[in-house]
């Protein structure tokens, strides 16, 4: 379906004309599924080739760094660090439009959900973790934080507002309608955030390093959706990839993948492995809270109900990683609320709501 404006058509035609050196071509335009984002993507076919047109006009800011500027900068920066990102052929800052390399349609998520927890899939995840480690340690070198459109750091304040706070506001109270008071959990949320950030260094953080953002093309892993990149701990992206409720990898595979990553990390730097894992579990719990907040927000306020079926798996993940982090002693109120949320979701399924 082609719902592009005339101005968008002219922009695309002008670019293709320059590429071909003539105007003897016909454009074949099809809309692509955009998942949870408000960005719109289209595949542009012409003369046996394809490109991607991305429209993110809603993010345009001409007087400050915006999401589009971050995407443009981080894409080029990561490529220089040895990470395979899509080629940017053109960026119209005033319009919020990009013309990008077409990386195809297959993602690690699609491959994993189609094949299950096979040795082949585990090997692909290992490769994704190898890429992650390169991105984290090489991508931090020369990284200009002034090109971050949101915040420059993943820190305690971000955790409290956009992860545990997001979870409490959108999932607990808006979606489940439990009508609880966040102040009752303030001390526990503060403690969990402080524990997550202890003994962590400063590395490049993708912020959404999940299987749906890893494209598979010609036996290469290509990384997308990195515009939220900033400085943060190693544990965040590591947790994000492995615990994703959309894929729901077996827990023994998750532990093997984490050990694979840590084995490679030990070749690069000294660290306390047990302490690293402790921070990893706290971070995994926060990432899961962020995901549940997002699933609820996208379901209720954006009408993207395909996120809703994954809430149950995410709540189970949250229970597991809160337990591993020792939350039964340090966050008993939160643990009780998560248990209640699990019951509420089960009741919704029984009622067919």
Long-range contacts (C-beta under 8 A, 24 or more apart in sequence): 1-30, 1-31, 2-29, 2-30, 2-31, 2-42, 3-31, 4-29, 4-42, 4-53, 4-55, 7-95, 8-53, 8-55, 8-97, 11-92, 11-95, 11-97, 12-44, 12-53, 12-99, 15-51, 15-89, 15-90, 15-99, 16-44, 16-46, 16-51, 20-46, 20-47, 29-53, 35-212, 36-294, 36-298, 36-302, 36-304, 36-307, 37-225, 43-102, 44-99, 50-102, 51-89, 51-99, 51-100, 51-101, 51-102, 52-86, 52-98, 52-99, 52-100, 52-101, 52-102, 52-103, 53-97, 53-98, 53-99, 53-100, 54-97, 54-98, 54-99, 54-100, 55-96, 55-97, 56-96, 56-97, 56-98, 57-95, 57-96, 57-97, 58-96, 59-96, 59-149, 60-93, 60-94, 60-95, 60-96, 62-93, 62-94, 65-146, 65-147, 65-148, 65-149, 66-96, 66-149, 67-149, 67-150, 67-227, 68-93, 68-96, 68-98, 68-227, 69-93, 69-147, 69-149, 70-147, 70-148, 70-149, 70-150, 70-227, 70-228, 70-229, 71-98, 71-226, 71-227, 72-98, 73-144, 73-147, 74-147, 74-226, 74-227, 74-229, 75-226, 77-139, 77-142, 77-143, 77-144, 78-135, 78-139, 78-204, 78-223, 78-226, 78-229, 81-134, 81-135, 81-138, 81-139, 81-141, 81-204, 82-134, 82-138, 83-131, 83-134, 83-135, 83-138, 83-139, 83-223, 84-131, 84-220, 84-221, 84-222, 84-223, 85-222, 85-223, 85-224, 85-226, 86-222, 86-224, 103-215, 103-217, 103-222, 103-224, 104-215, 104-216, 104-217, 106-215, 106-216, 106-217, 107-211, 107-212, 107-213, 107-214, 107-215, 107-216, 108-211, 108-212, 108-214, 108-215, 108-216, 108-221, 109-210, 109-211, 109-212, 109-214, 109-244, 109-246, 109-247, 111-216, 112-211, 112-247, 112-249, 113-246, 113-247, 117-249, 117-250, 117-253, 122-253, 122-256, 122-257, 124-216, 124-221, 125-241, 125-242, 125-249, 125-253, 125-257, 126-257, 126-260, 127-221, 128-211, 128-214, 128-221, 128-241, 129-238, 129-241, 129-257, 129-260, 129-261, 129-264, 130-264, 131-214, 131-221, 131-223, 132-206, 132-209, 132-237, 132-238, 132-241, 132-261, 133-261, 133-264, 133-265, 133-268, 135-204, 135-206, 135-223, 135-237, 136-203, 136-204, 136-205, 136-234, 136-237, 137-203, 137-204, 137-268, 138-204, 139-203, 139-204, 139-229, 140-202, 140-203, 140-204, 140-231, 143-204, 143-231, 145-230, 145-231, 148-229, 148-230, 149-227, 150-228, 150-230, 151-230, 152-230, 152-231, 153-230, 153-231, 153-232, 154-205, 154-207, 154-230, 154-231, 154-232, 154-233, 154-236, 155-197, 155-232, 156-193, 156-194, 156-197, 159-192, 159-193, 159-196, 159-197, 159-286, 160-189, 160-190, 160-193, 162-290, 163-286, 163-287, 163-289, 163-290, 163-293, 164-189, 164-192, 164-193, 164-286, 164-289, 165-189, 166-289, 166-290, 166-293, 166-294, 166-297, 167-289, 167-290, 167-292, 167-293, 168-293, 169-293, 170-292, 170-293, 170-294, 170-296, 170-297, 170-300, 171-289, 171-292, 171-293, 171-295, 171-296, 171-311, 171-341, 172-337, 172-341, 174-296, 174-297, 174-300, 175-296, 175-299, 175-300, 175-311, 176-341, 176-344, 176-345, 178-337, 178-340, 178-341, 178-344, 180-337, 184-333, 185-331, 185-333, 185-334, 185-337, 188-330, 188-331, 188-332, 188-333, 188-334, 189-331, 189-334, 191-330, 191-331, 192-282, 192-285, 192-286, 192-325, 192-327, 192-330, 192-331, 192-334, 193-286, 195-278, 195-279, 195-282, 195-325, 195-330, 196-233, 196-235, 196-279, 196-282, 196-283, 196-285, 196-286, 197-233, 197-279, 198-279, 199-272, 199-275, 199-276, 199-279, 200-232, 200-233, 200-234, 200-235, 200-279, 201-233, 201-234, 202-231, 202-232, 202-233, 203-231, 203-232, 203-233, 203-234, 204-229, 204-231, 205-229, 205-230, 205-231, 205-232, 205-233, 205-236, 205-237, 206-237, 206-240, 207-232, 207-236, 207-237, 208-240, 209-237, 209-240, 209-241, 210-240, 210-241, 210-244, 210-246, 211-241, 211-244, 211-246, 211-247, 212-246, 233-279, 233-283, 234-265, 234-276, 235-276, 235-279, 235-280, 235-283, 235-284, 236-283, 236-287, 238-280, 238-283, 239-280, 239-283, 239-284, 239-287, 240-287, 243-284, 243-287, 243-288, 243-317, 243-321, 245-288, 245-291, 245-310, 245-311, 245-313, 245-314, 245-317, 246-310, 248-313, 251-320, 278-325, 281-321, 281-324, 281-325, 282-321, 282-325, 284-317, 284-321, 284-324, 285-318, 285-321, 285-322, 285-325, 285-327, 288-314, 288-317, 288-318, 288-321, 289-318, 292-318, 311-345, 312-342, 312-345, 312-346, 312-349, 315-341, 315-342, 315-345, 316-342
